[in-house]
Amino acid sequence: MRDFSSDHSWLSLNTATVRKQGDLLQIIDACARHGIRAIDPWRDQVAAVGLDRAVRAVRDAGLELSGYCRGGMFTSDASRRGEVRDDNRRCVDEAKALGAPCVVLVVGGLPQYSRPGSEASKDIVAARGQIEEALADMLDYAKQAELPLAIEPLHPAYAADRACVNTTKQALDICDRLDPARSGMLGVALDVYHIWWDPELMDQIARAGKDRLLAFHVCDWLVPTRDILNDRGMMGDGVIDIKSARAAVEAQGFAGYSEIEIFSNDWWGRPMDEVLRTCIERHKTVV
Amino acid sequence: MRDFSSDHSWLSLNTATVRKQGDLLQIIDACARHGIRAIDPWRDQVAAVGLDRAVRAVRDAGLELSGYCRGGMFTSDASRRGEVRDDNRRCVDEAKALGAPCVVLVVGGLPQYSRPGSEASKDIVAARGQIEEALADMLDYAKQAELPLAIEPLHPAYAADRACVNTTKQALDICDRLDPARSGMLGVALDVYHIWWDPELMDQIARAGKDRLLAFHVCDWLVPTRDILNDRGMMGDGVIDIKSARAAVEAQGFAGYSEIEIFSNDWWGRPMDEVLRTCIERHKTVV
């Protein structure tokens, strides 16, 4: 297991962590100030400053990307299937332009939440079928672009509205069906927040292996959690044994960034420099 | 699958659903007014009126029980192991006195939340080991009392503070290890709220079979969920396909009550009769 205690060269910042404090260009400046080497930007943050400016800013700052957030939301009613396909192809193009190593996929929940306006359904089995079909189509496109796709299993609390792929096993089962050759073009993005509770976690990380482990995200689970979406904790403030999870992915050969992704009304209310200083300190001590 | 549309003879009321509107005796009176045949009372509600009075009130009203809530909270530090054992034995005794068909078990999360005052830990694997050990001890006691134990897998959102048995598979694996002979003394209580998201749900219900299916609970998952503990929905107001879940347990031979258990700041704020009328109507139409 790599020693993170003396520097933060393997810290990547998911830019949603400070999305309320500034635009993407300001976040990139702050990363430069704090010696942060990598980011994972969100599509809306890129769009807000323009793709070309974002590409230049990343290049000028000498930043790497640890991923691009996010593709997916594959579930919809029939009238929106074209929108789903086109939207995800654009996402691949943007990720390519930015030099991202993978697109992180939040696959979608029930169609009425995934693609608002879609006819309402309670059929989660059908939703899962639709996800696999749309993902297969996106994978064809991503392969041509040589841009790997990383399925992010989301905590079951988000099964209805964000992603009904909710365990590492379920994500890896999809990988095995759509990419049995383990081409390196399809894998998982594992965020400790979503998977820490899973009794099969360690077995599934071992099953994933290096070629399926495309991204590793960290934050913490707070008790109590006051907001189901926007009350993630800073690493060390909650109950997750983060080092054990990192040890497990590194035992498989994962040698990429530990990406910090915190959606938090609390941390969004603090100055950007304070947030980044805390991220760096916790990266050294808790991650 | 049984037809519930014309009456509510298979509706049981988990008394937490109206815990803020009255004490257990008042709830029992209200069940009589509404022709509800069964309840699942909570230990604190029984204690508040006294066990003997509760036993008499249940008997005088001709009520059945569909379970007794709840045993468990098995995780603690060493200094509280005796408390855990004694507390759970008392729970079995009370259930026996009340004529409950099973004790519902919420097994506990990390020790500091399960038994407050216990030393803090992030070791969920250790917590799970401790649960199995304490459950084995309780099972010996419950067998002598001929009182079955029903492990309730809780939604992963409660893994830290309430139960780190979070899937039906995990609960059934414990059943198989502690009761390989399928004696009928150990099984599961399945609440759609906790398990609806699980991609393995239907397979695991089939695996459980009739002798492991000791209780079936219903409510609904709301989007958005505004409170992680106390914002369960009335059946029909959320996204859960309840009928499919009931069809699956009944296909295994389950023929017991559909127990309504709603923790909801919203419904706790309404008159008891309104809540019960709504439960009965939704039982006929949505469950």
Interface residues (C-beta under 8 A of the other chain):
Chain A: L110 Y113 K122 D123 I124 R128 H155 P156 A157 A159 A160 D161 C164 N166 T167 Q170 W196 W197 D198 P199 W221 V223 P224 T225 R226 I228 L229 G238 V239 I240 D241
Chain B: L110 Y113 K122 D123 I124 R128 H155 P156 A157 A159 A160 D161 C164 N166 T167 Q170 W196 W197 D198 P199 W221 V223 P224 T225 R226 I228 L229 G238 V239 I240 D241
